[in-house]
Amino acid sequence: MITEKSLLQKIREKELEMSVKIDEARNLADQHLSRVKKESLAILKQGEEEGRTAAEDLVKKEMERVRGEINVLRAKTEEEIQGIRTRGEANLRPAVDRIVSLILAE
């Protein structure tokens, strides 16, 4: 004897099918979300590493530039010191002679 399912049984079967499909969709969504989170963390980590590397490179370049400027300033300062020393040595004898003549004149 073939018994026809009641309308309530059919509804319950459909509810069960939908529940299974919802669970499958939820599981797929959870898997997808987990994968996306891992990918985003990897992207953030890579971005931080690239940023750190770029910052270190920039600091190195700027330090080299500043060292170059310091060397130029040191060279200019040394030239100025030598010029002052040379002028001072050239004026030393006339200054001594003038001081001696002023002292002796008194």
Secondary structure, 3 states (H helix, E strand, C coil): CCCCCCHHHHHHHHHHHHHHHHHHHHHHHHHHHHHHHHHHHHHHHHHHHHHHHHHHHHHHHHHHHHHHHHHHHHHHHHHHHHHHHHHHHHHHHHHHHHHHHHHHHC
